[in-house]
Amino acid sequence: MGDIKIKTAIPGPKAKALLERKEKNIPVGPFNTIKSFAEKGEGALLTDVDGNTFIDFAGGIGTLNVGHCPPEVVSALHDQIDHYLHPCFHVMMYEPYIELAEVLNDITPGDHDKKTFFLSSGAEAVENAVKIARKFSGRKGIISFERAFHGRTYMAMSLTSKVKPYKYQFGPFAPETYKWPYPVYSQEKSMSPDELDAYILKKFETFFQSEVPGTEIAAVIMEPIQGEGGFNIPSMAFVQGVKKICEQYGILFIADEIQTGFGRTGKMFAMEHYGVVPDLMTMSKSIAAGLPISAVTGRAEIMDSVGIGEIGGTYGGSPLGCVAALEVVKMIDEQNLLEKANLFGEKFQERFGRLAKQFPEIGETRSLGAMCAMEFFDENGLPNGQIVKEVLAKAHQRGLILMSAGLYGNVIRLLAPLVITDGQMEEGFEVLESVIYECCKQQEG
Ligand SMILES: Cc1ncc(COP(=O)(O)O)c(C=O)c1O
């Protein structure tokens, strides 16, 4: 599959048959909007069972910075399969586990001694980072942010902000977890960005003085750029301000780089944009080209505070995930994918910044590298999730896979594979622009 000209993507007989089987056998709730079935993925393209080809701007929800089935990863997996699948690191360790820990200790922010261990999913990495922070500090409190998303297990869900659909009717949640405002400059019209930063940072201080002393807080967990929350990009002053407060009170700073890591923002990790070195970092998603593996990397003395059997999981750090991740890190470097991420962001801003000037329905177009998003509003200036749903549906019919995000679902977010060709990028943007144009025109009547 090279560059393609997208036509109309119509679900065919194979998709219809699979849809019937799906509805009979798989719970309706979480999967009821899915009507496409994959046959083959390659680079930035996905083909469905009926032969429709899609440009994938969702990139497996940010798991595919190196694209679908990169040959380097596939070949490393084949080699690994010939050796062993699962000695289980609790029983017998293996070199790819150690090598990947070495690599992550080396490439994550900070020159201090670090250690890394592996799990299988993003939420598990968050759970374990919190356990390690509590064990090391002897404190219980954990602060996360409004609009944050950290996963669906109980602690990760407790730290997540949005109630519906993530938390509704699933309580009670973990005690001693607290939420802090996160600056979304485009939605806080009454203050300038500097004022908003200062206002939120001040709130930290007053909270510590009047409610829970800072010395009872084990960690602050922060997405450097909020993913599910709508690709909200905080200022350097805000992130550095949070870190400074952490240092002042001996609170650990956990950077959740699960969605931002591995080149997405034009640097290997988004924290590098802010010049902030976290104490602990969680990684997953694009770490291993779509294989289920996650990592916690942190200062060696913090990571060493947990004892035998206290952290882990049967499948953590699967050898397949480890060898895939080793190839991913090489690919990002050898194929200049950081540069590609920046190019994607520039082209996005050029085209959609122009479109936003044309339509009042489009709010901010924001991006850092290839983490790109645009917001939509209705005629009263309220978040407009409906138009986003329409754009997504129409784009899908024309062979472009997109995702929404944000508290009100009014944000279109792009997580395209960074291996996308210039032609595919151009074509994807063309489809997106024409669909937005149509939907905005339709709304204006
Ligand atoms: C920032 C962040 N943290 C944690 C998670 C949870 O990861 P997982 O779905 O693999 O449990 C996600 C998933 O979207 C995420 O974006």
Residues whose N, C-alpha, C, O or C-beta is under 5 A from the ligand:
A	BS01	LIG	S121 G122 A123 E124 F149 H150 G151 E223 G227 D256 I258 Q259
